[in-house]
Amino acid sequence: MTHMTTTQTKALLMPIPDNCSDLYAAGWANADNHISIGGDLNAETPNGWDDERVNGFWDRLSAERKAVGEQKSEAVGA
């Protein structure tokens, strides 16, 4: 019997920062996916995550909130 595993890959909306841990990168990528499907920019992380993964998740959400804020400022100033 053959088992096949598939993974879904897609480009990140914002690249993972250089020189970060794998856990931080995983949190960042998870938040990036959350954002790409229209998730809340103030979302909480699931219970049980390591601090590094949580920090990556929150940093990515924070970067998106900042980017959205800058876009709104530019639109108002235009």
KAKA-V733514 format. One record per backbone hydrogen bond with DSSP energy under -0.5 kcal/mol. CO is the residue of the C=O (numbers start at 0). NH is the residue of the N-H. Records with the same first field share a line. If there is no record, write none. Layout:
BEGIN
CO: NH, NH
END
This chain:
BEGIN
6: 8
16: 19
20: 24
21: 25
22: 26
23: 27
24: 28
25: 29
26: 30
27: 31
28: 32
29: 33
30: 34
31: 35
32: 36
33: 38
34: 37
39: 42
45: 48
49: 53
50: 54
51: 55
52: 56
53: 57
54: 58
55: 59
56: 60
57: 61
58: 62
59: 63
60: 64
61: 65
62: 66
63: 67
64: 68
65: 69
66: 70
67: 71
68: 72
69: 73
70: 74
71: 75
72: 76
73: 77
END
